[in-house]
Amino acid sequence: MRKIIFLLIVAAAPAFGVMNYHVIFLDDGVKILKKADLALDDTFIDARGVKRFKLITNPSLVKSGVKNLIDDKSASIPK
């Protein structure tokens, strides 16, 4: 019984992390943005090329502050 509880806790930790952050792939690298609400929607977003318009039209990303993240160069993980 203890093994099952331990495995459930270990499996719940990454799921909770996925529910807390947007991972946005841009031309210059990867940016991570904290979500405004806990949800699995829009966890991994591909915004390379001309797809950046999708970022500023997505309500959940706008609520999380994607405009400030795009302008901020210090929060990126380079390729």
C-alpha positions as CSV (number, residue, x, y, z in Angstrom):
1,M,0.0,0.0,0.0
2,R,2.8,2.4,0.8
3,K,4.4,1.7,-2.6
4,I,1.2,2.7,-4.4
5,I,0.8,5.9,-2.4
6,F,4.5,6.7,-3.1
7,L,4.0,6.1,-6.9
8,L,0.9,8.3,-6.9
9,I,2.8,11.1,-5.3
10,V,5.7,10.8,-7.7
11,A,3.3,10.7,-10.7
12,A,1.3,13.7,-9.4
13,A,4.3,16.0,-9.1
14,P,5.1,16.3,-12.9
15,A,1.4,16.6,-13.6
16,F,1.0,19.5,-11.2
17,G,4.1,21.1,-12.8
18,V,2.6,20.8,-16.3
19,M,-0.6,22.4,-15.0
20,N,1.4,25.4,-13.7
21,Y,3.5,26.5,-16.7
22,H,3.3,27.3,-20.4
23,V,6.3,26.2,-22.4
24,I,6.6,28.4,-25.5
25,F,9.0,27.5,-28.4
26,L,10.2,30.6,-30.2
27,D,12.8,31.2,-32.9
28,D,15.4,32.3,-30.4
29,G,14.8,29.6,-27.8
30,V,12.3,28.3,-25.3
31,K,10.4,30.5,-22.8
32,I,8.5,29.4,-19.8
33,L,5.5,31.3,-18.5
34,K,3.6,30.7,-15.3
35,K,-0.1,30.0,-16.0
36,A,-2.8,32.2,-14.6
37,D,-5.1,29.2,-14.0
38,L,-4.4,25.5,-13.3
39,A,-5.2,23.7,-16.6
40,L,-3.7,21.3,-19.1
41,D,-4.6,23.6,-22.0
42,D,-1.8,25.3,-24.0
43,T,1.0,23.7,-22.1
44,F,3.4,23.3,-25.1
45,I,3.1,26.1,-27.7
46,D,5.0,26.3,-31.0
47,A,5.4,29.9,-31.9
48,R,8.3,29.6,-34.4
49,G,8.1,31.6,-37.6
50,V,5.0,33.6,-38.3
51,K,3.0,31.9,-35.5
52,R,3.6,34.6,-33.0
53,F,0.3,36.2,-33.8
54,K,-1.3,33.1,-32.1
55,L,0.4,34.1,-28.8
56,I,-1.2,37.5,-28.5
57,T,-4.7,36.2,-29.6
58,N,-4.8,33.3,-27.2
59,P,-6.9,34.5,-24.1
60,S,-5.1,32.2,-21.6
61,L,-1.7,33.4,-22.7
62,V,-2.7,37.0,-22.6
63,K,-4.1,36.5,-19.1
64,S,-0.7,35.0,-18.1
65,G,1.3,37.9,-19.5
66,V,2.8,36.6,-22.7
67,K,3.3,40.2,-24.0
68,N,5.8,40.9,-21.2
69,L,7.5,37.6,-21.7
70,I,8.1,38.2,-25.4
71,D,9.6,41.6,-24.7
72,D,11.8,40.3,-21.9
73,K,15.0,38.8,-23.3
74,S,16.3,37.6,-19.9
75,A,13.7,34.8,-19.5
76,S,14.7,32.8,-22.5
77,I,16.5,29.5,-22.7
78,P,18.7,29.7,-25.8
79,K,18.9,26.9,-28.4
